[in-house]
Each structure stands twice: as C-alpha cells, then as structure tokens.
Amino acid sequence: MDFQKIKDQLNQPIDIAGIVFFRIAFGLILMWETFRYFDHNWIERYFIEPDFFFTYEGFGWLTPWPGDGMYTHFYVLGLLAFFIAIGFLYRISTVLFFLGFSYIFLLDKTNYLNHFYLITLLSFILIFLPANRAYSVDAKIFPKIRTDWVPSWTLWWLRLQLGIVYIYGGIAKINGDWLRGEPMRKWLAARDDFGIIGRWFTEEWMVYLFSYSGLLLDLFIFPLLLFKKTRFPAAIVLTSFHLLNDKLFTIGIFPWFMIAATAIFFPPEKLRFWDQFNLKKPTSFHTPKWVFWGLSIYFFIQLTVPFRHFLFDGNVSWTEEGHRFSWHMKLRSKSTKIAFYVLDHQTKLRTEVDLSDYLTKRQRSKIKSKPDMIVQFAHYLAEQKKQEGQKNVSVFARSQCGLNGRPRTDLINTTVDLSKVDYPFYKKADWILPLNIPLKQ
C-alpha cells in the first residue's frame, strides 16, 4: 500500500460545501433533539427522578447538576447546537457541545443508544474540521478565515465514520438468530396493522425479506454510495429504508440524521447553495503529520472496539459482554424478569428487595437483562443496607431472560453473591450462565 499516495489524495482540495452542509444539518437536528427532551419530559425522568445512576466504569464521579441544573444544561446544549448550525464561535461551540453531550451520555448506561454514541463521535470530529470557514457567522466576522477549499481528509473522516456504522451493523447481523428471521418475525407480527403492507407482516417471505434486505443494505450501502453510477439509486434506497424504520420502530432522530448525512457522499460542489467561488483552488494542502497519526489512531480504535466481544465466550446478545459501542443495532428482543434478594448473615433472614424503592420504572426495565448493571446495583444495594444497619449482607439476583422468542431461563448464577464480584472487562464473567436453549422453530 502506497501511504504517500493516500496522503497526497487526502491533501487534495475539495469544495468546503460538504462539511458546511454537515455542520448545518448536525446543528439543526441536535437542536431538535434537545427540544424533544423538554417536550417529552425526559430531563426529569432520566436525570432528576433517579436516586441511583448506572455510570460507566471510570466515570463514577459524574453526577447530575443539582436543582434545575439539568434543565439549564439542555438549554445550553440547544444553544450550542444553534451556534454550530450558524457557525458562530464554532471552535468553542463544538468543544463545549462535545463535552456537554458526552456528560449526558456518560451519566447513566440506562440511556445508552447507538445513535447517541454516534453523535458523541461526530461532535468530537467536528471540533477538528474547518466547517466554519464559509457560510457562517464566523466567516462574516473574521473574513480572513474564509475559504472555499479544504483538504479532502476533512470530508472523508465523516464519510468513513458513517461507513463504519453501516458495515459493522451489517456484520453484527450475520448471526444465527437474524438469519432465521428473529427478532424481525416478532416485531413485524406486532405491526400487522401497518398501512398497506402490514397484512403480509406475518408471512414468512416478508420476515425474511426484511431480515436479509436489512443485512445486505448495511453491508453494501457504503461502497454503493462511493461509486458514481450507484450513488443516486443507493441514496434513494437508503432514504426509503430510514423512512420505513422511522414509521415501524421508535428510534428517535437516527433515521432523519442518517438521511441528512447521506448527502455528504455526493460531490461536495453539488451541496453548494450559496455564492460561487471567490478564492482560487489551491494545488494541494500540507497537513501536518500529527493529523494523520491522530486519524490513524482514531480509526484503529473504531475498527477494533466493535470486535471486542470475541474476547468472551457465548452469544453477545445474551451475555451483553461487548455489546455497547459495537453498532449492534436492533438485533435482539428479550422477555425478562428479575428479583433481588438480600441475605442478612446476622439474622439469617433472606428478603426480596422492592426495586421501586431504589430505581425508576425505566431503570427497572433496563436492568433486567444487563449483567454489568445487575452487578452495579448489587454493590449499591449492599452499601445501602450497610448504611441502614445491616453490616454483613449478601446480594443475590435471579434474572430470567428469553432471547428472541426462546423460553425464559436463568441469566445469572443465583448462588453467587453479586455484591462480592466485579464485572471483568477482558474475560468471561463466570457468574453469567451460558445460553443452551436453541431458537424455536
């Protein structure tokens, strides 16, 4: 591989319109997202009502703002998204938005969504892109920064990140359950009232059409968007796919964001909606070496982290080990129930815990099938009991889970004191029981 040739190509000048369009679309859609948090009362439900938060490892020091601070935080996020859209104080706005959104993202695993992870990554990328040097308030205030051209790596960074989402989403679908139509079969059966085509949602041919078309689209849409001859029909298919997903499933801004982002796969000059070029096209750019080293490290992480679940034995959709940050999107459906028990070694009494005393309804529904969250809560529960005067306690859980239509079976070893174990990162948690039930015919 000729790295110098690749570097030269990435330094070639392209129209800045591509990253300007992305900047505006990103800012406007994230403004809409912050409005949705107010409109649906999610700020109170997710960040004010809970007494306990399932923080990510290493981020236990993060806590919600006191009082009305979380509302203020979202007002500021919305304002920063607006500033990004109009290109005002762009560098400051992108840094603050990345930090502010990452803070929201890291507060509670309960709120994990793949597209929130994507927004976090893209907001980080925007910090380093010169997307404010045209069609922006900054370019009006500081005309010296204005340019019509940027090195092509700025646009390819965005394109490749989106390509990773699609391709890894497709790779994750190459598993036994998906190839046999689950959980798509269950989801479609629940929507047989869907418009004209809903009448066929219980037909096997429709189940397999949805399952395999989703897999093939994820695997091949990125290369199809890169080639001129296939780009436009691929964009039509992809837009139709996202519109259908928006109607069938509750997945927030993700379909609309990805539809808007599809535009950056077209030649950037096609996205120029303002005045014509004022500056002469340069021959090439001279990007510092550290930029390419940084890009190499970034993509090494993005290409390897999604495969970390191979470090563990078992079905990742069952164990959840390595599931987050891996673009495993809409792959599983689980029927779950859970109970926690506290054994007081002094009195020998074993009592079932009323989870509503500690967790919100949403947290109770999310914890049932997540082993790492179950252990987190067990540690918290043991600490709470000690503060209540029970100095020597053990915490046990019975989590029963049915994956993709299978009958429920134990996920956690019910004899293990979960308050005494840790959730390992690089080896199998031996207290997670294997899935031995085959998918029903």
N, C-alpha and C positions, 0 to 999 in steps of 0.2 A: 504494500500500500504506500503510495507516494504522499506522505504527510505534507510536504511542502506544497504540492499541487492543491491539496484540500485547503490548506491555509490560504493560498492565493485566491482560491474560489470564494472562501468565506470573507475575504477582504475586498471583493468586488463591490462596487457601488450599486445600490438599488434605490428605487424611489422610497422615500420615507413614509409614503401614504399607507403602507401596510401596517406598520407599527402604530401610526397615528390612529388609524381606524380601530385597531385592537384596544388602544388606550381609551378611546371614547366609549366603545362598547363595554369594556370592563367596568369603567366608572359608572355608566348609566345602569347596568344590570345590578351592580353591587349597591347602588342607591336604592333600587327596587327591593333588593333583599333586606336591607336594613328597615325599610318601610314595612315589610312583611312581619318582621319581628315585633314591631309595635302593633300592627294590625291584628295579629293572632295571639297577642299577649304572651309571646314566647319568652320575653325577657324575665317576666316574673316567674313563669313556670319552670324555666331552665336554670335560672341563676339566683333567684331570691327565695323561692319556696324551699328548696332543698336545704337540709341541715348538714348533709354529707355529700362530698363530691368525689367521683372516681377519677382522680387525677392520674396523669401519665407518669411513669417511672422517671424520677429525676426532676419532676415539676410539682412535687407536693407542696412547695412553698407558695404556689399560686392560689390565691383566694379571690372571690368576687369583691368588688368595691362595696363598701358599706353604704347604708341608706339608699338614696336614689342614684348612687354612683354608676350602676349598670345602665340605667336609662341614659345618663349623660354620656357614657362610653359609646352607646349605639348612636346617639345624636352626632358625636364627633366622628364616628366611622362613616356615617352617611355624608357628613360634610366633607370629609377627606375623599370619599368616592366621587363627590361632585367636583372637587378640586382636581382630581385625576382626570376626570372626563373633559374639563375645560383647559387642562394643562396649566394650572395656577400653582406656583410654588411646588412644582412637580416633584422634585427630588425629596423635599421634606415630606410632602404628602404621601409619596409611595413608601418611604421608610416608616412613617408613623402608621399608615394603614396596615402594612405587613406586621408590625409589632402588635397593633391593636387587634387585628383579626387572628393572629397566632395566639394571643392571650385568650380570646374567646374559644378558639379551637381546643386549646390545651386544658381548659378548666375542668372538663368532665368527659370521660370516654363515652358516657351515655349519649352524647350528642355527635358522635363520630359519623360523618358521611364522606363518601369518596369525593364528592364534588367540593366539600369544604376543604379537604386536603389539597385538591387541585387548585382551588382559589388561593390557598396559602402559598403554594409553589409559584403560581403565576404572579402574585403580588410581590414575591421575592424577585422574580425575574424582571419585573417592570422597574425595579429600583435601578437596574444597570442599563436599561435601554434609553436612548436619547429621544423618547417619544414625544417630548415637549418642544422640539425644535422646529415645529411647523404647526400651523393651525392651532395655536394655543395662546393663552393669555401671556405666558412667559415670553413667547416669541414677539409679542407686541411690546411688552415692557422692555425686554432686552433684545433688540433686533440683531445684535452681534451673534447671538446663538443660533439664529435661523439658518436652516439648511434644507435643501431638497433631497439630499442623498445621505444614506447611511450604509455601513458595511453590511453585507448580506447575512453575516452571522447573527445579527440582531433579530431578523425575521425567522431564521432557521432555528434559533433557540426555542421560539414559541411553537413553531411547526413540529419540531421533534418531540417536545413535551406532550403535545396533544396526540401525536402518533403513538407514543408510549402508552397513553391511556387506552387507546383503541386496541392496539396489538396485544397488550398484556391482559386486557379484558377478554379478548378472544382466546388467548392461551388458557386462561382460567376456566373457560367453558369446555375445554377438552377434558371432560371427566365423565365417569360412567353414568351418573345421575342425569346430567344435562343431555348427554347423547341419547338417553332413553326417555327424554321428554319431561323430566322433573327438574325444578318445580313448576315449569311452564304449564303443565297439564292442570295443576291445581289452580293456578292464577287465572287461566282462561276460563275454567269451569265456573269460577266465581263471577265472571263478567259476561255471561251469556246474553245479557240484555244490551250489549254494546252495539248500538247502531245497526247497520245492515249486515255486517259480517258476524255479529255476536251469535247468530243462530248456528254457526259452524264451530264455535269455540269448544264444543265437547267432542268434535270429530278428531280422530287420531291424526289424519292427514294435516289438519290445521295445527295441532300441537307440534308436530314435527316440522312443519313449515316455519313456525315462529322460532322454535329452538335452533334449527340449523341455519336459518337465514340470519338470526342474530349472531351466531358464532362466525359465519362466513363474512358478514359485514364487518365485525370487529377486526377480524384477521386481515382483511384485504382492503378496507376503505382507505387506509393511509397511503399505500402505494398507488391506488387508483386516483387519489386526489393529487398526486405528484406529477402525473403524466397528462400532457395537454389534451390528448384525444379522449381520455376517460374522465377528465376532471369535472366537466359540467354534468354529465349523467350521474356521476358518483355523488356530486353535491345534491342533486335532486333526490336521489335515493336516501342519502343521509338525512336530509331535511325531513323527508316523509317519515323516516324511521323515528326521529326525535319527536315529531308531532304526534305520532301514534303512541309513543311511550308516555308523552305528557297526558294524553287522554286516558290511557289504560292504568297507569301507575302514578302514585303520589311521590314525585321525585323533585319537587321544588323548581329552582331556576336552572337545573342542569341541562334539560333539553334546549332551552332558549339560549343559554350561554354557548352551548356547543354549536347550535345553528349559526349564531353570530360569528363564532370563531372560525367556522368553515371558510369564511370569506378570505382569510389570510393565506389560503392555499392558491388563490388566483394571483396572477401577476400584480404586484403592488400598484403599478400605474393605473390599473383598472379601478382602484379604490380611491383615486384622487378626485375629490369632489369640490375642491377649491381652485384658486387661480393657478395658472400654468407655471412652469419652472421659471425661477428668477436667477438661479445660480447654475453655472456651468458644471456639467458632470465631471467629477474627478476621474483620473485614470485608475487609481486604486487607493485604498486606505492602508495605514500602517498601524495595525492593532498591536499593543504590547503583548509580549509572550505570556505574561501572567494571566491575561484574559483567557487565552486558550488553555492554559493549565487549569484555570478555575472551571472552565466549561468541561474539560475532561473529567475532573473530579466530580462535578455535578452529575454528569451523565453516567459515570461509573456507579454512583450511588443509586440513581434512578433505575438503572438496568439490573442491578444485583439485589436490591432490597426486596422486590416483589417475589423473588425465588427463595427467600429465607425459610419458607415453610417446609422446604425439602430437608432442612436440618432435623425435622421432627418426624417421628413415625405417625402414621394414621391419616385419616381424612381431615384436611384443614377445615372443611365446612362443619365438621363435627367437633373437633378439638378447639377450633378458633386460634390455634397457635400459628402465628404468622399471617393472620387474615387481614389485619389492618395495613394500610399503606401499600397494598399489593394489587389494587384495581380488580378485586374480586367483587364484581357488581351484579346484584340480583341473581345470586347463584343458589340460594338456599331458602327453604321455608321450614320453620320449626314449630312444633306443638310442644309447649313446655309447661312445667310447673315446678315449684321449688319450695322447700321448707328448711328453715334453720333451727338448730337445737343447741341449747346451752346446757352443759353439764357442770354443776357446782360440785367440786370434789369434796368440799367440806360437808355439805348436807346430803350429797349423793342424789340430789334432785336433778332430773333432766326435763327441761321445759322447752316447748316450742315458742319461737320468737314471733311476735306480731310485727311483720315488716313495715306495716303502715306507721309504726311508731318511729321509724328511722328513715324511711325512704319515701319519695313521692311515688304516685301511681306509675308514672313513666319510668322511673328508675327501677321499680319492681318488675316491670315488664321486660326491661332490657337486660337485667342481671341474670335472668333465669338460665340462659344458655352460654354465658361468658365465664369460663373458668377463672380468668385473671381477676375479673370483677367480683366473683364469688369469694375468692381468697382475700381480696382487698377489704370487702365488707366483713368477713370473718375476723380479720385483725382489728378492724374498727369496733366491731361488736364486743370482742373480748376486752378491749380497752374501756369501752363504756360500762361494761359490767363491773370491772375493777373499780371504776370511779363510783359506782353505786354500792360498793362494799363487798362484792364477790371477788375475793383476792385470787382464787385459784379455780379457773374455769377452762373448759374445753369447748370448742365450737365445731359442730358437725353440720353438714348440709346434705339434703337429698334433692338433687336436681335431676328430674326426669325429662328426657327430650326425645322427640320423634322427628327425625330429619327427612324432609321431602316425602312425607306420606308414610314413613315407617311407623310402627307402633312405638310408644314411649319406652325408653329403657334408661337405666341409670347412667348419667354422665360423669358423676363424681363418686369416688370411693366413700361410702357412707361411714366407714370406720376410721377415717383419717381426721385427726384434729387439725382443722384448717387454720386455726389461729397460730399453729406452730410451724407451718410450712411457708415457703416462699414460691413465687411464680418464676421459674427459671426462664432465661432468655434464649439459651443456646442448647438446651437439651430437653428431652421429653419430660413433662410433669407426670411422674408415675402414679399420681392420685387421680389423673384423668383416665377413665375407663375406655377401652377400645370399642369401636362400633363393630359389632359382629352380626348385625341384622341386615340381610340383603334387601335391596329395593324390591318391593312387592310388584308382582306382575300387573 
